[in-house]
Amino acid sequence: MNTLPPLPGPLPLPILDPRAHGVVPDYAGMHALVADLVLPGDASMYVMSAMETSRELIRHSYYRYEFATVAVMHSLLALEHVLAERLAANKPVQDLIERAADEGLIAAELAAELDRGRLLRDKLTQGAVTSAALGPARATHMVRVVFDAVSLLLRPSAVTEATAADTSGAQPEDQLARLWEEHRRALFPASFRGVDIEGVDLVLLDADVAGLVQRELNGGLDDRGIAILWACIADLDKIVPLINEEYCAAYFARLRTMAKLAAARHIPTAT
């Protein structure tokens, strides 16, 4: 039987792809970047394989930038499989995402995030973009959205319905905390630094909302903070529909969701 000769020594560390510069300090940082992409234990082997592969592609995009975009494309294989199985339907993934949202299996905002990945896949198929369309940070966010959706879709129906109701009505406290942690790890869209839209400075708006959300999580806002938060929400409602760059739009859409979750805590309950 033929066997491979033993390696002469330890493998060299991967060399950074210059296009991934600034994402993490070194290759070990890629492990932390994908650490929260946890595989759902109750998934099929097919889904587990697709999701694990997408996670590892992000890790290895440290030395091959294109792997980041491929990671998102591969994660959609798992999503499409789980959606088709849960809905007992063999339809295009766009229809499956829309139906899952209509039936309350996933929140509307999560469905919109998933559809961004589907649109990217369509553009890649049509040759409108290349495999270098996404960097590791943005790809990690998009794959995390797929992981969240798959985990939600694999839950028993009663639990899923309760969770979907929570995400469209009274939000649980841990959702704001989760979004805050996700936002803290996200990179501000570099090409929008110093940009204002309709008189709204995006960097200042980001900083204001982030500070208010952190204060809310650390003990609660006072009346002045709540008033400022509502003013920020008005600005976000104005500028988010006008942002025509995908990553920036997702970044500020998440910021708007956080702001509204924080503000909702201070709306008196109807009696």
Salt bridges, closest charged atoms under 4 A:
ASP17 OD2 - ARG19 NH2 2.80
ASP36 OD2 - ARG144 NE 2.89
ASP36 OD2 - ARG185 NH2 2.87
GLU52 OE2 - ARG55 NH2 3.71
GLU56 OE2 - ARG55 NE 3.12
GLU56 OE1 - ARG59 NE 2.78
GLU66 OE2 - ARG19 NH1 2.77
GLU66 OE1 - ARG64 NE 3.20
GLU80 OE1 - ARG121 NH1 3.48
GLU103 OE2 - ARG99 NE 2.70
GLU113 OE2 - ARG116 NH1 3.27
GLU113 OE1 - HIS141 NE2 3.17
ASP115 OD1 - ARG118 NH2 2.96
ASP122 OD2 - ARG118 NH1 2.68
ASP148 OD2 - ARG178 NH1 3.49
GLU181 OE1 - ARG184 NH1 2.92
GLU182 OE2 - HIS141 ND1 3.11
GLU182 OE1 - ARG178 NH1 3.67
GLU182 OE2 - ARG254 NH1 3.20
ASP206 OD1 - HIS183 NE2 3.01
GLU216 OE2 - ARG265 NH1 3.21
GLU216 OE1 - HIS266 NE2 2.74
ASP222 OD1 - ARG215 NH2 3.65
ASP237 OD1 - ARG256 NH1 3.44
ASP237 OD1 - LYS260 NZ 3.27
